[in-house]
Amino acid sequence: MELNHLILRLIASYLATVAAAINVNAPRKFIYWSGIPGIISYAVYLFVLSLTNTFIATFIGSLIVSIIGQWMSRKFKTVVNVFYIPAFFLYVPGIAIYETAEYFMENNLIAASQSFYQALVTALAIGLAVFVVDSAMDTYKYHLNKRTQSE
């Protein structure tokens, strides 16, 4: 991928994340900060996508969103959804879902099932990444609390 094209895609990912934050009525002071998980995770996504398939790239990108979102929510003392939801807009399989509906209306069941499978796999990667990071954070907090209680 050309460097100009890469930079353009990263800028677009930041702007898309900020636009999503505005769209979901994120608090004004966090709108520009909400683009940080989007641009970093999308850079990682593009790198991993050049090496593997979309499931793994989406999973790793979503892991990055979850980790950075958790960290930023603690740093800014706000709910994690302020950073999660706008950044996940980059990964939501909207085109695949649209194509599934379009192919079903055209009675092209094979193409519909293929695009539905792609949408399902992408959604699974996002959900799995959020589950892994949130479970790890809960486990960390549990052991941290257990350690402080025993002292």
Sequence and secondary structure as in RCSB ss.txt:
>XXXX:A:sequence
MELNHLILRLIASYLATVAAAINVNAPRKFIYWSGIPGIISYAVYLFVLSLTNTFIATFIGSLIVSIIGQWMSRK
FKTVVNVFYIPAFFLYVPGIAIYETAEYFMENNLIAASQSFYQALVTALAIGLAVFVVDSAMDTYKYHLNKRTQS
E
>XXXX:A:secstr
  HHHHHHHHHHHHHHHHHHHHHTT  GGGTTTTHHHHHHHHHHHHHHHHHS HHHHHHHHHHHHHHHHHHHHHH
HTS THHHHHHHHTTT  HHHHHHHHHHHHTT HHHHHHHHHHHHHHHHHHHHHHHHHHHHHHHHHHHHHHHHHH
 
